[in-house]
Amino acid sequence: MSDKENTLDGEFMEDERLEDETIAQEQGKENEGEELSEEDTLRVELAKEKDKFLRLFAEFENYKRRTSKERMELFKTAGQEVIVSLLPVLDDFERAMKELAKSDDKEVFKGIELIYVKLRETLKSKGLQMLEVNAGDVFDAEIHEAITQIPAPNKKMKGKIIDVIEKGFSLGDRIIRHPKVVVGN
């Protein structure tokens, strides 16, 4: 909360307390059977209107703060759908790169590699990050998605990742695709 908002909230609370005391005093006079003078009546009405105004102002400030926060959240995740839909294209590029690396035509490989790097860097500049997962890492259900479990080749690999089937990605703080892994049991 900014200093301005703190000041406004503090002023609002102080004014509200003073107005409540004034209203209570005025109501006390009414209860005693005394009739309020025109000036006292106007003070009470002014206090009520001032209270309504301050409440409305505070409500509006809260509304502005809330919508600003929602807008920022929307901007952070606005491109998420597009990026998620491009992840299979990125996967296909990686598979194509592996196959082209086996061929003799190095010029075609360099051209495809330039396009792949450009796509990967563009997505990275939009906040996409690949989750680093390697064989032998400890399986974490919060991060990884276990596709299957197989008998571990040795006791050290029990409960650890044997193979990575599909890479995982995060966009900012959120994981948008969990890495799919094979776990040893």
C-alpha atoms as an extended CHARMM CRD file, in Angstrom:
* protein
*
       185  EXT
         1         1  MET       CA              0.0000000000        0.0000000000        0.0000000000  PROA      1               0.0000000000
         2         2  SER       CA              1.4340000000        3.4110000000       -0.8830000000  PROA      2               0.0000000000
         3         3  ASP       CA              1.9720000000        6.2490000000        1.5750000000  PROA      3               0.0000000000
         4         4  LYS       CA             -0.8730000000        8.1640000000       -0.0450000000  PROA      4               0.0000000000
         5         5  GLU       CA             -3.2580000000        5.2350000000        0.4870000000  PROA      5               0.0000000000
         6         6  ASN       CA             -2.0810000000        4.8280000000        4.0900000000  PROA      6               0.0000000000
         7         7  THR       CA             -2.6620000000        8.5380000000        4.7120000000  PROA      7               0.0000000000
         8         8  LEU       CA             -6.1150000000        8.3940000000        3.1440000000  PROA      8               0.0000000000
         9         9  ASP       CA             -7.0530000000        5.3070000000        5.1460000000  PROA      9               0.0000000000
        10        10  GLY       CA             -5.7250000000        6.8920000000        8.3540000000  PROA      10              0.0000000000
        11        11  GLU       CA             -7.6470000000       10.0970000000        7.7200000000  PROA      11              0.0000000000
        12        12  PHE       CA            -10.7570000000        8.0960000000        6.9430000000  PROA      12              0.0000000000
        13        13  MET       CA            -10.5090000000        6.1170000000       10.1770000000  PROA      13              0.0000000000
        14        14  GLU       CA             -9.8960000000        9.2670000000       12.2790000000  PROA      14              0.0000000000
        15        15  ASP       CA            -12.7500000000       11.1720000000       10.6120000000  PROA      15              0.0000000000
        16        16  GLU       CA            -15.0290000000        8.1720000000       11.0490000000  PROA      16              0.0000000000
        17        17  ARG       CA            -14.2010000000        7.9490000000       14.7740000000  PROA      17              0.0000000000
        18        18  LEU       CA            -14.8680000000       11.6600000000       15.2990000000  PROA      18              0.0000000000
        19        19  GLU       CA            -18.1170000000       11.4960000000       13.3650000000  PROA      19              0.0000000000
        20        20  ASP       CA            -19.2600000000        8.4530000000       15.3490000000  PROA      20              0.0000000000
        21        21  GLU       CA            -18.5940000000       10.3680000000       18.5790000000  PROA      21              0.0000000000
        22        22  THR       CA            -20.5060000000       13.4140000000       17.2700000000  PROA      22              0.0000000000
        23        23  ILE       CA            -23.4460000000       11.2780000000       16.1710000000  PROA      23              0.0000000000
        24        24  ALA       CA            -23.4660000000        9.4690000000       19.5300000000  PROA      24              0.0000000000
        25        25  GLN       CA            -23.4880000000       12.7800000000       21.3650000000  PROA      25              0.0000000000
        26        26  GLU       CA            -26.2970000000       14.0910000000       19.1930000000  PROA      26              0.0000000000
        27        27  GLN       CA            -28.2940000000       10.9130000000       19.6740000000  PROA      27              0.0000000000
        28        28  GLY       CA            -27.6970000000       11.1940000000       23.4110000000  PROA      28              0.0000000000
        29        29  LYS       CA            -29.2830000000       14.6260000000       23.3420000000  PROA      29              0.0000000000
        30        30  GLU       CA            -32.2680000000       13.2220000000       21.4480000000  PROA      30              0.0000000000
        31        31  ASN       CA            -32.6590000000       10.4660000000       24.0100000000  PROA      31              0.0000000000
        32        32  GLU       CA            -32.6980000000       12.9810000000       26.8350000000  PROA      32              0.0000000000
        33        33  GLY       CA            -35.7600000000       14.5300000000       25.3100000000  PROA      33              0.0000000000
        34        34  GLU       CA            -33.9900000000       17.6640000000       24.1450000000  PROA      34              0.0000000000
        35        35  GLU       CA            -34.8440000000       18.7840000000       20.6850000000  PROA      35              0.0000000000
        36        36  LEU       CA            -31.9040000000       19.3840000000       18.3360000000  PROA      36              0.0000000000
        37        37  SER       CA            -31.3720000000       22.8820000000       17.1130000000  PROA      37              0.0000000000
        38        38  GLU       CA            -31.2540000000       23.5180000000       13.3930000000  PROA      38              0.0000000000
        39        39  GLU       CA            -27.4670000000       23.8530000000       13.6030000000  PROA      39              0.0000000000
        40        40  ASP       CA            -27.1040000000       20.5090000000       15.3970000000  PROA      40              0.0000000000
        41        41  THR       CA            -29.3790000000       18.8470000000       12.8440000000  PROA      41              0.0000000000
        42        42  LEU       CA            -27.2500000000       20.2140000000       10.0200000000  PROA      42              0.0000000000
        43        43  ARG       CA            -24.0770000000       18.9810000000       11.7510000000  PROA      43              0.0000000000
        44        44  VAL       CA            -25.5140000000       15.4810000000       12.0290000000  PROA      44              0.0000000000
        45        45  GLU       CA            -26.5830000000       15.5000000000        8.3850000000  PROA      45              0.0000000000
        46        46  LEU       CA            -23.1790000000       16.8280000000        7.3270000000  PROA      46              0.0000000000
        47        47  ALA       CA            -21.4590000000       14.1010000000        9.3520000000  PROA      47              0.0000000000
        48        48  LYS       CA            -23.6480000000       11.4580000000        7.6910000000  PROA      48              0.0000000000
        49        49  GLU       CA            -22.9220000000       12.8270000000        4.2030000000  PROA      49              0.0000000000
        50        50  LYS       CA            -19.2200000000       13.0940000000        4.9560000000  PROA      50              0.0000000000
        51        51  ASP       CA            -19.2380000000        9.5260000000        6.2000000000  PROA      51              0.0000000000
        52        52  LYS       CA            -21.0230000000        8.3670000000        3.0390000000  PROA      52              0.0000000000
        53        53  PHE       CA            -18.5180000000       10.2620000000        0.8960000000  PROA      53              0.0000000000
        54        54  LEU       CA            -15.4910000000        8.8200000000        2.6860000000  PROA      54              0.0000000000
        55        55  ARG       CA            -16.8760000000        5.2990000000        2.4810000000  PROA      55              0.0000000000
        56        56  LEU       CA            -17.5780000000        5.7290000000       -1.2130000000  PROA      56              0.0000000000
        57        57  PHE       CA            -14.0970000000        7.1580000000       -1.7720000000  PROA      57              0.0000000000
        58        58  ALA       CA            -12.4680000000        4.2580000000        0.0970000000  PROA      58              0.0000000000
        59        59  GLU       CA            -14.5700000000        1.7680000000       -1.8550000000  PROA      59              0.0000000000
        60        60  PHE       CA            -13.5110000000        3.4040000000       -5.1350000000  PROA      60              0.0000000000
        61        61  GLU       CA             -9.8260000000        3.2910000000       -4.1320000000  PROA      61              0.0000000000
        62        62  ASN       CA            -10.1860000000       -0.4260000000       -3.3350000000  PROA      62              0.0000000000
        63        63  TYR       CA            -11.8800000000       -0.9670000000       -6.6890000000  PROA      63              0.0000000000
        64        64  LYS       CA             -9.0510000000        0.8080000000       -8.5280000000  PROA      64              0.0000000000
        65        65  ARG       CA             -6.4290000000       -1.2130000000       -6.6710000000  PROA      65              0.0000000000
        66        66  ARG       CA             -8.2310000000       -4.5010000000       -7.3410000000  PROA      66              0.0000000000
        67        67  THR       CA             -8.7790000000       -3.8550000000      -11.0590000000  PROA      67              0.0000000000
        68        68  SER       CA             -5.1790000000       -2.7210000000      -11.4600000000  PROA      68              0.0000000000
        69        69  LYS       CA             -3.9880000000       -5.9640000000       -9.8770000000  PROA      69              0.0000000000
        70        70  GLU       CA             -6.3170000000       -8.0240000000      -12.0900000000  PROA      70              0.0000000000
        71        71  ARG       CA             -5.0930000000       -6.1850000000      -15.2000000000  PROA      71              0.0000000000
        72        72  MET       CA             -1.4480000000       -6.8760000000      -14.3120000000  PROA      72              0.0000000000
        73        73  GLU       CA             -2.2730000000      -10.5490000000      -13.7710000000  PROA      73              0.0000000000
        74        74  LEU       CA             -4.0170000000      -10.6660000000      -17.1540000000  PROA      74              0.0000000000
        75        75  PHE       CA             -1.0070000000       -9.1490000000      -18.9090000000  PROA      75              0.0000000000
        76        76  LYS       CA              1.2880000000      -11.7130000000      -17.2990000000  PROA      76              0.0000000000
        77        77  THR       CA             -0.7370000000      -14.6480000000      -18.5810000000  PROA      77              0.0000000000
        78        78  ALA       CA             -2.2170000000      -13.1200000000      -21.7500000000  PROA      78              0.0000000000
        79        79  GLY       CA              0.1060000000      -15.0170000000      -24.0640000000  PROA      79              0.0000000000
        80        80  GLN       CA             -0.0970000000      -18.2860000000      -22.1660000000  PROA      80              0.0000000000
        81        81  GLU       CA             -2.5870000000      -19.9160000000      -24.5420000000  PROA      81              0.0000000000
        82        82  VAL       CA             -0.5070000000      -19.0540000000      -27.5910000000  PROA      82              0.0000000000
        83        83  ILE       CA              2.7080000000      -20.2520000000      -25.9730000000  PROA      83              0.0000000000
        84        84  VAL       CA              1.1060000000      -23.5190000000      -24.8220000000  PROA      84              0.0000000000
        85        85  SER       CA             -0.1500000000      -24.1360000000      -28.3560000000  PROA      85              0.0000000000
        86        86  LEU       CA              3.3870000000      -23.5680000000      -29.7170000000  PROA      86              0.0000000000
        87        87  LEU       CA              5.0070000000      -26.1280000000      -27.4010000000  PROA      87              0.0000000000
        88        88  PRO       CA              4.2220000000      -29.1000000000      -29.7180000000  PROA      88              0.0000000000
        89        89  VAL       CA              5.8240000000      -27.1470000000      -32.5900000000  PROA      89              0.0000000000
        90        90  LEU       CA              8.9350000000      -26.6830000000      -30.4520000000  PROA      90              0.0000000000
        91        91  ASP       CA              8.9440000000      -30.4280000000      -29.6960000000  PROA      91              0.0000000000
        92        92  ASP       CA              8.6320000000      -31.2470000000      -33.4090000000  PROA      92              0.0000000000
        93        93  PHE       CA             11.5230000000      -28.9140000000      -34.1770000000  PROA      93              0.0000000000
        94        94  GLU       CA             13.7100000000      -30.7300000000      -31.6460000000  PROA      94              0.0000000000
        95        95  ARG       CA             12.8420000000      -34.1060000000      -33.1640000000  PROA      95              0.0000000000
        96        96  ALA       CA             13.5470000000      -32.7510000000      -36.6550000000  PROA      96              0.0000000000
        97        97  MET       CA             16.8890000000      -31.3770000000      -35.4850000000  PROA      97              0.0000000000
        98        98  LYS       CA             17.9150000000      -34.8060000000      -34.1610000000  PROA      98              0.0000000000
        99        99  GLU       CA             17.0520000000      -36.4600000000      -37.4580000000  PROA      99              0.0000000000
       100       100  LEU       CA             18.6900000000      -33.7590000000      -39.5910000000  PROA      100             0.0000000000
       101       101  ALA       CA             21.8770000000      -34.0500000000      -37.5300000000  PROA      101             0.0000000000
       102       102  LYS       CA             22.1520000000      -37.6260000000      -38.8320000000  PROA      102             0.0000000000
       103       103  SER       CA             21.9510000000      -36.5490000000      -42.4910000000  PROA      103             0.0000000000
       104       104  ASP       CA             24.8470000000      -35.4630000000      -44.7010000000  PROA      104             0.0000000000
       105       105  ASP       CA             23.2600000000      -32.1510000000      -45.7870000000  PROA      105             0.0000000000
       106       106  LYS       CA             24.8050000000      -29.7350000000      -43.2930000000  PROA      106             0.0000000000
       107       107  GLU       CA             23.4680000000      -26.5930000000      -45.0120000000  PROA      107             0.0000000000
       108       108  VAL       CA             19.8370000000      -27.6660000000      -44.5320000000  PROA      108             0.0000000000
       109       109  PHE       CA             20.6620000000      -28.5230000000      -40.9180000000  PROA      109             0.0000000000
       110       110  LYS       CA             22.1350000000      -25.0270000000      -40.3400000000  PROA      110             0.0000000000
       111       111  GLY       CA             19.0580000000      -23.3540000000      -41.8710000000  PROA      111             0.0000000000
       112       112  ILE       CA             16.6030000000      -25.3510000000      -39.7720000000  PROA      112             0.0000000000
       113       113  GLU       CA             18.7630000000      -24.7970000000      -36.6990000000  PROA      113             0.0000000000
       114       114  LEU       CA             18.6150000000      -20.9990000000      -37.2200000000  PROA      114             0.0000000000
       115       115  ILE       CA             14.8080000000      -21.1230000000      -37.3690000000  PROA      115             0.0000000000
       116       116  TYR       CA             14.6570000000      -23.3720000000      -34.2950000000  PROA      116             0.0000000000
       117       117  VAL       CA             16.9570000000      -21.0980000000      -32.2710000000  PROA      117             0.0000000000
       118       118  LYS       CA             14.9420000000      -18.0350000000      -33.3010000000  PROA      118             0.0000000000
       119       119  LEU       CA             11.6620000000      -19.6680000000      -32.2150000000  PROA      119             0.0000000000
       120       120  ARG       CA             13.1560000000      -20.8440000000      -28.9350000000  PROA      120             0.0000000000
       121       121  GLU       CA             14.6660000000      -17.4260000000      -28.1450000000  PROA      121             0.0000000000
       122       122  THR       CA             11.4300000000      -15.6190000000      -29.0390000000  PROA      122             0.0000000000
       123       123  LEU       CA              9.4690000000      -17.8310000000      -26.6510000000  PROA      123             0.0000000000
       124       124  LYS       CA             12.1650000000      -17.3830000000      -24.0180000000  PROA      124             0.0000000000
       125       125  SER       CA             11.8700000000      -13.5850000000      -24.3300000000  PROA      125             0.0000000000
       126       126  LYS       CA              8.1290000000      -13.9400000000      -23.6090000000  PROA      126             0.0000000000
       127       127  GLY       CA              8.9190000000      -15.6980000000      -20.3060000000  PROA      127             0.0000000000
       128       128  LEU       CA              9.0130000000      -19.3690000000      -21.3270000000  PROA      128             0.0000000000
       129       129  GLN       CA             11.5940000000      -21.4130000000      -19.4490000000  PROA      129             0.0000000000
       130       130  MET       CA             12.4200000000      -25.0760000000      -19.8870000000  PROA      130             0.0000000000
       131       131  LEU       CA             12.3920000000      -27.1130000000      -16.6710000000  PROA      131             0.0000000000
       132       132  GLU       CA             15.7090000000      -28.9040000000      -16.2770000000  PROA      132             0.0000000000
       133       133  VAL       CA             15.0380000000      -32.5810000000      -15.6980000000  PROA      133             0.0000000000
       134       134  ASN       CA             17.6340000000      -35.2970000000      -16.1860000000  PROA      134             0.0000000000
       135       135  ALA       CA             17.7760000000      -39.0460000000      -15.7170000000  PROA      135             0.0000000000
       136       136  GLY       CA             18.8250000000      -39.7650000000      -12.1440000000  PROA      136             0.0000000000
       137       137  ASP       CA             17.0200000000      -36.7730000000      -10.6030000000  PROA      137             0.0000000000
       138       138  VAL       CA             14.7180000000      -37.4660000000       -7.6650000000  PROA      138             0.0000000000
       139       139  PHE       CA             11.0520000000      -37.7140000000       -8.7000000000  PROA      139             0.0000000000
       140       140  ASP       CA              8.8990000000      -34.8780000000       -7.3320000000  PROA      140             0.0000000000
       141       141  ALA       CA              5.1410000000      -35.2180000000       -7.8780000000  PROA      141             0.0000000000
       142       142  GLU       CA              4.7390000000      -31.4290000000       -7.5720000000  PROA      142             0.0000000000
       143       143  ILE       CA              6.9150000000      -30.8470000000      -10.6360000000  PROA      143             0.0000000000
       144       144  HSD       CA              7.0350000000      -34.0740000000      -12.6340000000  PROA      144             0.0000000000
       145       145  GLU       CA              4.2990000000      -36.1360000000      -14.2320000000  PROA      145             0.0000000000
       146       146  ALA       CA              5.0190000000      -39.8610000000      -14.0230000000  PROA      146             0.0000000000
       147       147  ILE       CA              3.9080000000      -41.6270000000      -17.2000000000  PROA      147             0.0000000000
       148       148  THR       CA              4.8980000000      -45.0660000000      -15.9980000000  PROA      148             0.0000000000
       149       149  GLN       CA              7.0170000000      -46.9100000000      -13.4630000000  PROA      149             0.0000000000
       150       150  ILE       CA              9.4990000000      -49.5730000000      -14.4080000000  PROA      150             0.0000000000
       151       151  PRO       CA             11.7840000000      -51.7490000000      -12.3110000000  PROA      151             0.0000000000
       152       152  ALA       CA             14.8690000000      -49.7380000000      -11.4350000000  PROA      152             0.0000000000
       153       153  PRO       CA             18.0540000000      -50.9820000000      -13.1390000000  PROA      153             0.0000000000
       154       154  ASN       CA             19.8480000000      -50.6770000000       -9.7880000000  PROA      154             0.0000000000
       155       155  LYS       CA             18.9900000000      -49.7450000000       -6.2020000000  PROA      155             0.0000000000
       156       156  LYS       CA             20.3370000000      -46.2010000000       -6.6270000000  PROA      156             0.0000000000
       157       157  MET       CA             17.6900000000      -45.4430000000       -9.2700000000  PROA      157             0.0000000000
       158       158  LYS       CA             14.7400000000      -46.4590000000       -7.0930000000  PROA      158             0.0000000000
       159       159  GLY       CA             12.3440000000      -43.4860000000       -6.8240000000  PROA      159             0.0000000000
       160       160  LYS       CA             14.3710000000      -41.5300000000       -9.3450000000  PROA      160             0.0000000000
       161       161  ILE       CA             13.7700000000      -40.5280000000      -12.9450000000  PROA      161             0.0000000000
       162       162  ILE       CA             14.8810000000      -43.1640000000      -15.4390000000  PROA      162             0.0000000000
       163       163  ASP       CA             13.9330000000      -41.3360000000      -18.6540000000  PROA      163             0.0000000000
       164       164  VAL       CA             12.4040000000      -38.0170000000      -19.7350000000  PROA      164             0.0000000000
       165       165  ILE       CA              9.6580000000      -38.5470000000      -22.3230000000  PROA      165             0.0000000000
       166       166  GLU       CA              8.5630000000      -34.9190000000      -22.7830000000  PROA      166             0.0000000000
       167       167  LYS       CA             10.1880000000      -31.7110000000      -21.5710000000  PROA      167             0.0000000000
       168       168  GLY       CA              8.3850000000      -29.4410000000      -19.1460000000  PROA      168             0.0000000000
       169       169  PHE       CA              8.0450000000      -25.6820000000      -19.3460000000  PROA      169             0.0000000000
       170       170  SER       CA              7.1740000000      -22.8260000000      -17.0350000000  PROA      170             0.0000000000
       171       171  LEU       CA              5.8720000000      -19.3840000000      -17.8620000000  PROA      171             0.0000000000
       172       172  GLY       CA              6.9920000000      -16.9940000000      -15.1670000000  PROA      172             0.0000000000
       173       173  ASP       CA              6.2860000000      -18.7110000000      -11.8360000000  PROA      173             0.0000000000
       174       174  ARG       CA              3.7050000000      -21.1840000000      -13.1510000000  PROA      174             0.0000000000
       175       175  ILE       CA              4.4090000000      -24.5590000000      -14.6770000000  PROA      175             0.0000000000
       176       176  ILE       CA              2.4050000000      -24.6940000000      -17.9040000000  PROA      176             0.0000000000
       177       177  ARG       CA              3.5100000000      -28.2040000000      -18.9000000000  PROA      177             0.0000000000
       178       178  HSD       CA              4.8960000000      -30.7180000000      -16.4410000000  PROA      178             0.0000000000
       179       179  PRO       CA              7.7710000000      -32.8620000000      -17.6880000000  PROA      179             0.0000000000
       180       180  LYS       CA              6.6100000000      -36.3940000000      -18.4470000000  PROA      180             0.0000000000
       181       181  VAL       CA              8.9860000000      -38.9380000000      -16.9690000000  PROA      181             0.0000000000
       182       182  VAL       CA              9.5230000000      -42.6530000000      -16.3700000000  PROA      182             0.0000000000
       183       183  VAL       CA             10.2190000000      -43.4930000000      -12.7260000000  PROA      183             0.0000000000
       184       184  GLY       CA             12.0910000000      -46.4740000000      -11.3120000000  PROA      184             0.0000000000
       185       185  ASN       CA             10.4330000000      -48.5100000000       -8.5840000000  PROA      185             0.0000000000
